[in-house]
């Protein structure tokens, strides 16, 4: 039952993440840096604060008592993750919602799920990293082996998505219109690679900030709070997200402000020629929806842990949702049946990887 709840929560988070960018498409007469930072203030500052204040007892005292090195490391990982978030938008611009998210988040899935386990096996490096399973540990257990098989299936799915992208690039070389007008495969893949690697640092930040989450959990258990089960508190991760997202806010705020001064676009905030109320509301919706991905991720993590299974489940659901939006926006219009079959096969394998990740956390393999 706990594993099932974890899958449901991760799926809700993935659906939120795969959908959050859509409200930005409804923003009119605002330049990118304007709607990006307005939405970002909800994503990285307003909503994390509200969630933490409402669900994390004694969060201010916990932050004060937490070792400064823990907060600093969690924050720095958030800054690096923020760079990945900045390049995310460009990757989607050049590859589209469907292919862009499949490649970008596929890379993030692999790095986020296997990065720390592999590093933990490298000599004394494992001693300074957050506690958790190493790659060797995963190889030695049934559940770990199933997780690794699921990752292999995911990798094959990503390869098929990439093949579909190559076919699409060739077929639309001389016929680019509508949502495909900016399709640039090589440029998009390079940017997606950079973004995919750095975006995985969010997962590392969760591990680095575990001390804060455990403090919230102890208070919740001691005071018999609701939403405590099996020694876990459903919202214990929100305080960790708060610190990680301070780092993301720093990166994105500096870049957006620099662009606003460079492009002299500050007037967009109050330009009455734009539908200001709608623009602010759509940005707020995008930012809030974006934050919900990690709000639900945190809930899912309390059910099945922050290992490879959680990260893969989260990312795979995002990929599936983004591909659905991609088909809705007709990003694959004008391509051959063979190309559509290839991308659908890739999506199918990604879906299979989700099922395998779920099985890895059941009693069937433990």
Buried (B, 14 or more C-beta within 10 A) or exposed (E): EBBEBBBBBBBBBBBBBBBBBBBBEBBEEBBBBBBBBBBBBBBBBBBBBBBBEEBBBBBEEBBEEBEEEBBEBBBBBBBBBBBBBBBBBBBBBBBBBBBBBBBBBBBBBBBBBBBBBBBBBEEEEBEEBBEBBBBEBBEEBEBBBBBBBBBEBBBBBBEBBBBBBBBBBEBBEEEBEEBBEEBBBEBBBBBBBBBBBBBBBBBBBBBBBBBBBBBBBBBBBEEEBEEBEEEBBBBBBBBBBBBBBBBBBBBBBEBBEEBBEEEEBBEBBEBEEBBBEEBBBBBBBBBBBBBBBBBBBBBBBBBBBBBBBBBBBBBBBBBBBBBBBBBEBEBBEBBEEEBBEBBBBBBEBBBBBBBBBBBBBBEEBE
